[in-house]
Protein backbone atom coordinates (compact mmCIF):
# COMPACT_ATOMS: atom_id res chain seq x y z
CA UNK A 1 0.00 0.00 0.00
CA UNK A 2 1.45 3.41 -0.93
CA UNK A 3 2.15 5.79 1.96
CA UNK A 4 -0.41 8.43 2.90
CA UNK A 5 0.93 11.86 1.96
CA UNK A 6 1.53 14.36 4.74
CA UNK A 7 -0.09 17.79 4.78
CA UNK A 8 1.93 20.96 5.38
CA UNK A 9 1.05 24.57 6.19
CA UNK A 10 3.59 27.38 6.40
CA UNK A 11 3.04 28.97 9.81
CA UNK A 12 3.88 32.67 9.72
CA UNK A 13 2.78 36.12 10.79
CA UNK A 14 3.04 39.62 9.32
CA UNK A 15 5.60 40.71 11.93
CA UNK A 16 9.39 41.02 12.36
CA UNK A 17 9.45 38.23 15.02
CA UNK A 18 6.99 35.39 15.02
CA UNK A 19 8.29 32.33 16.93
CA UNK A 20 12.10 32.83 17.03
CA UNK A 21 13.07 36.02 18.90
CA UNK A 22 16.24 37.74 17.71
CA UNK A 23 16.62 35.79 14.46
CA UNK A 24 15.54 38.83 12.44
CA UNK A 25 19.17 39.92 12.92
CA UNK A 26 20.60 36.90 11.08
CA UNK A 27 22.38 37.80 7.79
CA UNK A 28 20.06 35.51 5.80
CA UNK A 29 16.92 37.15 7.15
CA UNK A 30 14.87 39.34 4.86
CA UNK A 31 12.08 39.92 7.35
CA UNK A 32 12.81 43.65 7.46
CA UNK A 33 10.72 43.54 4.25
CA UNK A 34 7.70 42.20 6.15
CA UNK A 35 5.72 45.35 5.33
CA UNK A 36 6.04 44.90 1.56
CA UNK A 37 3.64 43.00 -0.68
CA UNK A 38 6.55 41.68 -2.75
CA UNK A 39 7.96 39.78 0.24
CA UNK A 40 4.70 37.94 0.90
CA UNK A 41 3.89 37.16 -2.72
CA UNK A 42 7.37 35.68 -3.15
CA UNK A 43 6.98 33.67 0.05
CA UNK A 44 3.59 32.40 -1.12
CA UNK A 45 5.10 31.13 -4.35
CA UNK A 46 7.96 29.54 -2.43
CA UNK A 47 5.72 27.52 -0.13
CA UNK A 48 3.36 26.61 -2.98
CA UNK A 49 6.36 25.23 -4.90
CA UNK A 50 7.30 23.31 -1.75
CA UNK A 51 3.95 21.51 -1.79
CA UNK A 52 2.37 23.29 1.17
CA UNK A 53 -1.42 23.26 1.37
CA UNK A 54 -1.64 26.72 2.87
CA UNK A 55 0.06 29.76 4.30
CA UNK A 56 -1.34 29.86 7.83
CA UNK A 57 -1.21 33.44 9.13
CA UNK A 58 -1.29 33.96 12.88
CA UNK A 59 -2.63 37.17 14.40
CA UNK A 60 -3.18 38.84 17.76
CA UNK A 61 -5.27 41.97 18.35
CA UNK A 62 -3.00 43.51 21.01
CA UNK A 63 0.58 44.27 22.05
CA UNK A 64 2.60 41.84 24.19
CA UNK A 65 2.89 44.14 27.18
CA UNK A 66 3.07 41.71 30.13
CA UNK A 67 6.86 41.42 30.44
CA UNK A 68 8.08 44.42 32.43
CA UNK A 69 4.56 45.84 32.62
CA UNK A 70 4.59 47.61 29.25
CA UNK A 71 5.16 47.02 25.55
CA UNK A 72 8.71 48.37 25.40
CA UNK A 73 10.42 44.96 25.23
CA UNK A 74 8.07 43.89 22.44
CA UNK A 75 8.93 47.05 20.51
CA UNK A 76 12.70 46.65 21.01
CA UNK A 77 12.65 43.02 19.96
CA UNK A 78 10.07 43.28 17.21
CA UNK A 79 8.06 40.66 19.10
CA UNK A 80 4.89 40.39 17.02
CA UNK A 81 5.11 44.17 16.73
CA UNK A 82 4.61 46.04 14.44
CA UNK A 83 1.80 43.81 13.20
CA UNK A 84 -0.02 44.07 9.87
CA UNK A 85 -3.56 42.81 9.24
CA UNK A 86 -3.46 39.35 7.56
CA UNK A 87 -7.00 39.55 6.19
CA UNK A 88 -6.07 42.50 3.98
CA UNK A 89 -3.24 40.78 2.12
CA UNK A 90 -4.89 37.46 1.19
CA UNK A 91 -6.50 38.46 -2.16
CA UNK A 92 -3.15 39.69 -3.48
CA UNK A 93 -1.43 36.45 -2.43
CA UNK A 94 -4.21 34.38 -3.98
CA UNK A 95 -3.73 36.24 -7.27
CA UNK A 96 0.00 35.37 -7.17
CA UNK A 97 -0.63 31.63 -6.67
CA UNK A 98 -2.78 28.86 -8.11
CA UNK A 99 -3.22 26.15 -5.49
CA UNK A 100 -2.04 27.61 -2.17
CA UNK A 101 -4.66 28.10 0.52
CA UNK A 102 -4.62 30.80 3.18
CA UNK A 103 -5.45 30.26 6.84
CA UNK A 104 -6.46 33.57 8.42
CA UNK A 105 -6.71 34.09 12.16
CA UNK A 106 -9.70 36.13 13.36
CA UNK A 107 -11.03 36.60 16.88
CA UNK A 108 -14.62 35.85 17.88
CA UNK A 109 -14.14 38.05 20.95
CA UNK A 110 -13.47 41.29 19.13
CA UNK A 111 -15.00 40.91 15.65
CA UNK A 112 -18.72 41.45 14.99
CA UNK A 113 -20.05 38.23 13.41
CA UNK A 114 -22.16 39.99 10.79
CA UNK A 115 -19.19 41.85 9.30
CA UNK A 116 -16.70 39.02 9.73
CA UNK A 117 -19.02 36.68 7.83
CA UNK A 118 -19.07 39.13 4.92
CA UNK A 119 -15.27 39.41 5.00
CA UNK A 120 -14.71 35.66 4.93
CA UNK A 121 -17.32 35.15 2.22
CA UNK A 122 -15.51 37.83 0.21
CA UNK A 123 -12.17 36.06 0.73
CA UNK A 124 -13.75 32.77 -0.24
CA UNK A 125 -14.91 34.30 -3.53
CA UNK A 126 -11.65 36.12 -4.29
CA UNK A 127 -9.46 33.08 -3.55
CA UNK A 128 -11.63 30.58 -5.39
CA UNK A 129 -12.40 28.76 -2.15
CA UNK A 130 -8.84 28.67 -0.84
CA UNK A 131 -9.44 30.29 2.55
CA UNK A 132 -9.56 28.93 6.09
CA UNK A 133 -10.56 30.65 9.32
CA UNK A 134 -8.40 30.00 12.36
CA UNK A 135 -10.97 30.62 15.10
CA UNK A 136 -9.50 32.18 18.25
CA UNK A 137 -11.01 33.72 21.38
CA UNK A 138 -7.87 35.84 22.08
CA UNK A 139 -5.92 35.99 25.32
CA UNK A 140 -4.45 39.50 25.72
CA UNK A 141 -5.57 42.08 28.26
CA UNK A 142 -3.98 44.75 26.06
CA UNK A 143 -6.42 43.87 23.27
CA UNK A 144 -9.42 44.01 25.61
CA UNK A 145 -8.42 47.41 26.98
CA UNK A 146 -7.75 48.95 23.58
CA UNK A 147 -11.06 47.67 22.27
CA UNK A 148 -13.07 49.38 24.98
CA UNK A 149 -13.23 46.73 27.71
CA UNK A 150 -11.93 46.77 31.27
CA UNK A 151 -10.17 43.44 30.79
CA UNK A 152 -10.52 40.04 29.24
CA UNK A 153 -13.69 38.00 29.37
CA UNK A 154 -12.93 34.98 31.64
CA UNK A 155 -11.42 32.03 29.79
CA UNK A 156 -14.32 29.56 29.77
CA UNK A 157 -16.90 32.30 29.23
CA UNK A 158 -15.00 33.32 26.09
CA UNK A 159 -15.67 29.85 24.70
CA UNK A 160 -19.33 29.89 25.78
CA UNK A 161 -19.70 33.16 23.90
CA UNK A 162 -17.77 31.70 20.96
CA UNK A 163 -20.27 28.84 20.67
CA UNK A 164 -23.09 31.33 20.16
CA UNK A 165 -20.91 33.30 17.76
CA UNK A 166 -20.53 30.18 15.63
CA UNK A 167 -24.30 29.60 15.67
CA UNK A 168 -24.67 33.04 14.10
CA UNK A 169 -21.92 32.38 11.57
CA UNK A 170 -23.45 29.09 10.45
CA UNK A 171 -26.81 30.78 9.96
CA UNK A 172 -25.16 33.47 7.85
CA UNK A 173 -22.84 31.19 5.87
CA UNK A 174 -25.04 28.14 5.43
CA UNK A 175 -28.70 29.09 5.51
CA UNK A 176 -29.33 32.77 4.87
CA UNK A 177 -28.71 32.80 1.08
CA UNK A 178 -29.50 29.77 -1.06
CA UNK A 179 -27.04 28.43 -3.63
CA UNK A 180 -29.03 29.62 -6.62
CA UNK A 181 -30.18 32.95 -5.18
CA UNK A 182 -28.06 34.97 -7.62
CA UNK A 183 -29.86 34.63 -10.95
CA UNK A 184 -28.64 37.75 -12.81
CA UNK A 185 -31.72 37.54 -15.03
CA UNK A 186 -31.62 40.58 -17.31
CA UNK A 187 -34.92 39.76 -19.01
CA UNK A 188 -36.82 39.80 -15.71
CA UNK A 189 -34.71 42.56 -14.20
CA UNK A 190 -33.84 40.35 -11.20
CA UNK A 191 -30.28 39.98 -9.96
CA UNK A 192 -31.01 38.15 -6.66
CA UNK A 193 -34.20 36.16 -6.18
CA UNK A 194 -35.62 37.52 -2.89
CA UNK A 195 -37.47 34.24 -2.30
CA UNK A 196 -34.10 32.56 -1.85
CA UNK A 197 -32.74 34.98 0.76
CA UNK A 198 -33.70 34.50 4.41
CA UNK A 199 -33.31 36.52 7.59
CA UNK A 200 -31.18 34.97 10.33
CA UNK A 201 -33.45 36.18 13.13
CA UNK A 202 -30.91 35.41 15.87
CA UNK A 203 -31.50 36.80 19.35
CA UNK A 204 -29.23 35.25 21.96
CA UNK A 205 -27.37 36.01 25.17
CA UNK A 206 -24.48 37.79 23.46
CA UNK A 207 -25.54 38.47 19.87
CA UNK A 208 -28.53 39.87 18.04
CA UNK A 209 -28.55 39.50 14.25
CA UNK A 210 -32.07 39.84 12.86
CA UNK A 211 -31.27 40.30 9.17
CA UNK A 212 -29.84 38.41 6.26
CA UNK A 213 -26.27 37.66 5.13
CA UNK A 214 -24.72 40.63 3.37
CA UNK A 215 -23.16 38.65 0.53
CA UNK A 216 -23.82 35.45 -1.38
CA UNK A 217 -22.10 32.13 -0.64
CA UNK A 218 -18.52 31.59 -1.77
CA UNK A 219 -17.25 28.28 -3.20
CA UNK A 220 -16.96 26.76 0.29
CA UNK A 221 -19.88 28.63 1.90
CA UNK A 222 -18.23 28.32 5.32
CA UNK A 223 -14.44 28.71 5.15
CA UNK A 224 -12.44 25.70 6.29
CA UNK A 225 -12.43 25.87 10.11
CA UNK A 226 -9.13 25.67 12.00
CA UNK A 227 -8.93 25.74 15.78
CA UNK A 228 -6.05 25.51 18.24
CA UNK A 229 -7.60 25.43 21.71
CA UNK A 230 -5.74 23.00 23.97
CA UNK A 231 -7.39 23.63 27.35
CA UNK A 232 -10.29 21.33 28.27
CA UNK A 233 -12.80 23.98 27.23
CA UNK A 234 -10.83 24.76 24.09
CA UNK A 235 -10.76 21.10 23.09
CA UNK A 236 -14.53 20.86 23.51
CA UNK A 237 -14.92 23.88 21.25
CA UNK A 238 -12.73 22.14 18.67
CA UNK A 239 -14.89 19.01 18.86
CA UNK A 240 -17.97 21.12 18.20
CA UNK A 241 -16.58 23.16 15.31
CA UNK A 242 -13.10 22.38 13.96
CA UNK A 243 -12.28 20.64 10.70
CA UNK A 244 -8.55 21.00 11.36
CA UNK A 245 -6.88 21.21 14.76
CA UNK A 246 -3.49 22.84 15.28
CA UNK A 247 -1.52 21.68 18.33
CA UNK A 248 1.73 22.90 19.84
CA UNK A 249 3.65 20.59 22.16
CA UNK A 250 7.26 19.54 22.52
CA UNK A 251 6.78 15.74 22.56
CA UNK A 252 4.78 13.51 20.20
CA UNK A 253 3.74 11.22 23.06
CA UNK A 254 2.01 14.14 24.78
CA UNK A 255 0.31 15.17 21.58
CA UNK A 256 -0.88 11.59 21.03
CA UNK A 257 -2.90 11.83 24.24
CA UNK A 258 -4.68 14.97 22.99
CA UNK A 259 -5.33 13.49 19.53
CA UNK A 260 -6.71 10.24 20.94
CA UNK A 261 -8.97 12.02 23.43
CA UNK A 262 -10.24 14.45 20.80
CA UNK A 263 -11.01 11.69 18.29
CA UNK A 264 -13.00 9.86 20.99
CA UNK A 265 -14.94 13.05 21.74
CA UNK A 266 -15.61 13.59 18.04
CA UNK A 267 -17.07 10.10 17.75
CA UNK A 268 -19.23 10.63 20.83
CA UNK A 269 -20.52 13.88 19.31
CA UNK A 270 -21.63 12.10 16.15
CA UNK A 271 -18.78 13.34 13.97
CA UNK A 272 -16.45 11.14 11.93
CA UNK A 273 -13.08 11.28 13.78
CA UNK A 274 -11.26 10.81 10.48
CA UNK A 275 -12.89 13.94 9.04
CA UNK A 276 -10.81 16.23 11.26
CA UNK A 277 -7.16 16.86 10.39
CA UNK A 278 -4.55 17.29 13.12
CA UNK A 279 -1.45 19.42 12.60
CA UNK A 280 1.60 19.64 14.87
CA UNK A 281 3.85 22.68 14.90
CA UNK A 282 7.50 22.11 14.00
CA UNK A 283 10.51 24.29 13.25
CA UNK A 284 13.03 22.75 10.84
CA UNK A 285 16.71 23.58 10.45
CA UNK A 286 17.97 21.56 7.50
CA UNK A 287 21.28 21.30 5.65
CA UNK A 288 22.60 19.16 2.85
CA UNK A 289 24.42 17.23 5.58
CA UNK A 290 23.80 16.84 9.29
CA UNK A 291 27.00 18.76 10.05
CA UNK A 292 25.80 21.69 7.96
CA UNK A 293 22.44 21.69 9.74
CA UNK A 294 24.08 21.57 13.18
CA UNK A 295 26.44 24.38 12.23
CA UNK A 296 23.49 26.45 11.03
CA UNK A 297 21.69 25.89 14.34
CA UNK A 298 24.72 27.06 16.30
CA UNK A 299 24.85 30.13 14.06
CA UNK A 300 21.19 30.76 14.83
CA UNK A 301 21.83 30.53 18.57
CA UNK A 302 24.28 33.42 18.32
CA UNK A 303 21.39 35.71 17.36
CA UNK A 304 18.72 34.76 19.92
CA UNK A 305 17.22 37.46 22.13
CA UNK A 306 16.45 36.22 25.65
CA UNK A 307 14.43 39.27 26.72
CA UNK A 308 12.34 38.97 23.57
CA UNK A 309 11.76 35.27 24.31
CA UNK A 310 10.45 36.12 27.78
CA UNK A 311 8.28 38.82 26.20
CA UNK A 312 6.70 36.11 24.05
CA UNK A 313 6.20 33.96 27.14
CA UNK A 314 4.49 36.83 28.97
CA UNK A 315 2.23 37.54 26.01
CA UNK A 316 1.16 33.90 25.70
CA UNK A 317 0.62 33.21 29.39
CA UNK A 318 -0.16 36.55 31.03
CA UNK A 319 2.73 35.90 33.48
CA UNK A 320 5.53 38.48 33.93
CA UNK A 321 8.91 36.85 34.61
CA UNK A 322 10.88 40.12 34.55
CA UNK A 323 11.38 40.18 38.35
CA UNK A 324 12.62 36.58 38.62
CA UNK A 325 16.18 35.31 38.50
CA UNK A 326 17.24 32.99 35.67
CA UNK A 327 17.37 29.98 38.01
CA UNK A 328 13.93 30.58 39.55
CA UNK A 329 11.34 27.91 38.82
CA UNK A 330 8.24 29.07 36.97
CA UNK A 331 5.24 28.66 39.26
CA UNK A 332 1.76 27.63 38.23
CA UNK A 333 -0.79 30.41 38.62
CA UNK A 334 -4.37 30.94 37.52
CA UNK A 335 -4.50 32.95 34.30
CA UNK A 336 -7.15 34.06 31.85
CA UNK A 337 -4.59 34.03 29.01
CA UNK A 338 -3.38 30.98 27.07
CA UNK A 339 -3.74 28.27 29.72
CA UNK A 340 -2.16 25.48 27.66
CA UNK A 341 0.92 27.64 27.00
CA UNK A 342 1.48 28.14 30.73
CA UNK A 343 0.73 24.50 31.59
CA UNK A 344 3.49 23.37 29.26
CA UNK A 345 6.03 24.98 31.61
CA UNK A 346 4.31 24.50 34.98
CA UNK A 347 2.69 21.05 34.74
CA UNK A 348 5.44 19.10 32.99
CA UNK A 349 5.92 15.81 34.92
CA UNK A 350 9.42 15.40 33.51
CA UNK A 351 10.93 18.82 34.20
CA UNK A 352 10.77 21.78 36.58
CA UNK A 353 11.19 24.69 34.20
CA UNK A 354 13.35 27.64 35.24
CA UNK A 355 13.22 31.07 33.64
CA UNK A 356 16.46 30.26 31.79
CA UNK A 357 15.06 26.94 30.54
CA UNK A 358 11.96 28.61 29.18
CA UNK A 359 13.89 31.41 27.47
CA UNK A 360 16.31 28.97 25.81
CA UNK A 361 13.51 26.68 24.69
CA UNK A 362 11.37 29.47 23.23
CA UNK A 363 14.24 31.21 21.48
CA UNK A 364 14.16 29.05 18.34
CA UNK A 365 10.76 27.78 17.31
CA UNK A 366 8.64 28.99 20.21
CA UNK A 367 6.89 26.16 22.08
CA UNK A 368 7.10 23.57 19.33
CA UNK A 369 9.78 20.94 18.60
CA UNK A 370 12.97 21.78 16.72
CA UNK A 371 14.00 19.28 14.02
CA UNK A 372 17.63 19.50 12.87
CA UNK A 373 19.44 17.39 10.30
CA UNK A 374 19.89 16.48 6.66
CA UNK A 375 16.79 15.92 4.50
CA UNK A 376 16.53 12.20 5.27
CA UNK A 377 16.86 12.81 9.02
CA UNK A 378 14.25 15.58 8.93
CA UNK A 379 11.73 13.42 7.10
CA UNK A 380 12.48 10.47 9.40
CA UNK A 381 11.57 12.68 12.37
CA UNK A 382 8.44 13.98 10.66
CA UNK A 383 7.38 10.38 10.08
CA UNK A 384 8.08 9.55 13.73
CA UNK A 385 5.87 12.43 14.89
CA UNK A 386 3.13 11.41 12.47
CA UNK A 387 3.21 7.79 13.61
CA UNK A 388 3.49 8.43 17.38
CA UNK A 389 1.09 11.36 17.60
CA UNK A 390 -1.33 10.22 14.86
CA UNK A 391 -1.26 13.61 13.14
CA UNK A 392 -2.05 14.29 9.50
CA UNK A 393 0.56 16.93 8.95
CA UNK A 394 2.52 19.90 10.22
CA UNK A 395 2.42 23.66 10.59
CA UNK A 396 6.01 24.55 9.75
CA UNK A 397 7.53 27.62 11.36
CA UNK A 398 10.73 29.23 10.03
CA UNK A 399 13.41 30.51 12.39
CA UNK A 400 15.09 32.65 9.72
CA UNK A 401 12.54 34.00 7.27
CA UNK A 402 12.19 33.28 4.41
CA UNK A 403 15.43 31.29 4.19
CA UNK A 404 14.16 28.27 6.14
CA UNK A 405 11.08 27.97 3.93
CA UNK A 406 13.35 28.11 0.88
CA UNK A 407 15.51 25.32 2.31
CA UNK A 408 12.40 23.26 2.95
CA UNK A 409 11.45 23.69 -0.71
CA UNK A 410 14.95 22.84 -1.97
CA UNK A 411 15.93 20.05 0.45
CA UNK A 412 12.99 18.60 2.41
CA UNK A 413 10.28 18.63 -0.28
CA UNK A 414 12.31 16.50 -2.74
CA UNK A 415 12.89 13.88 -0.03
CA UNK A 416 9.19 13.88 0.85
CA UNK A 417 8.32 13.41 -2.82
CA UNK A 418 10.88 10.61 -3.19
CA UNK A 419 9.13 8.73 -0.37
CA UNK A 420 5.64 9.42 -1.70
CA UNK A 421 4.84 11.63 1.31
CA UNK A 422 3.92 14.79 -0.60
CA UNK A 423 0.80 14.72 -2.72
CA UNK A 424 0.98 15.77 -6.36
CA UNK A 425 -1.02 18.84 -7.32
CA UNK A 426 -4.11 18.23 -9.47
CA UNK A 427 -4.26 20.24 -12.68
CA UNK A 428 -7.52 21.86 -11.64
CA UNK A 429 -7.23 23.91 -8.42
CA UNK A 430 -9.25 22.61 -5.50
CA UNK A 431 -10.85 24.42 -2.60
CA UNK A 432 -8.78 24.28 0.57
CA UNK A 433 -11.37 22.00 2.20
CA UNK A 434 -10.90 19.52 -0.66
CA UNK A 435 -7.11 19.81 -0.45
CA UNK A 436 -7.22 18.79 3.19
CA UNK A 437 -9.36 15.76 2.52
CA UNK A 438 -12.92 17.01 2.47
CA UNK A 439 -15.36 15.05 0.32
CA UNK A 440 -16.41 18.25 -1.37
CA UNK A 441 -16.10 22.02 -1.04
CA UNK A 442 -18.71 22.33 1.73
CA UNK A 443 -18.95 21.35 5.38
CA UNK A 444 -19.45 17.60 5.91
CA UNK A 445 -23.05 16.52 6.37
CA UNK A 446 -22.47 15.54 10.01
CA UNK A 447 -20.76 18.85 10.91
CA UNK A 448 -22.85 20.88 13.42
CA UNK A 449 -22.79 23.84 11.06
CA UNK A 450 -24.62 21.81 8.43
CA UNK A 451 -26.97 20.09 10.85
CA UNK A 452 -28.29 23.39 12.15
Secondary structure, DSSP 8 states (H G I E B T S, - for coil): -----BEEEEEE-SSSBSSSTTGGGSTT--GGGTTSHHHHHHHHHHHHHTT-SEEEE---SS----GGGSSHHHHHHTBT-S---HHHHHHHHHHT-SS-EEEEEEETTTS-HHHHHHHHHHHHHHTTS-EEEEEE----HHHHHHTT-SS---HHHHHHHHHHHHHHHHIIIIISB-TT-EEEETTTTEEE-GGGB----EE-SS-EE-S--SS---TTSS-EEEE---SHHHHHHHHHH-SEEEE--S-HHHHHHHHHHHHHHHHHTT--GGGSEEEEEEEEEEESSHHHHHHHHHHHHTT--HHHHHHHHHHHHS---TTS-TT-B------SS-HHHHHHHHS-TT---BHHHHHHHHTTTTTSEEEEEEHHHHHHHHHHHHHHHT-SEEEEE-SSTTHHHHHIIIIIHHHHHHTT-B----SS---HHHHTT-SSSS--TTSHHHH-
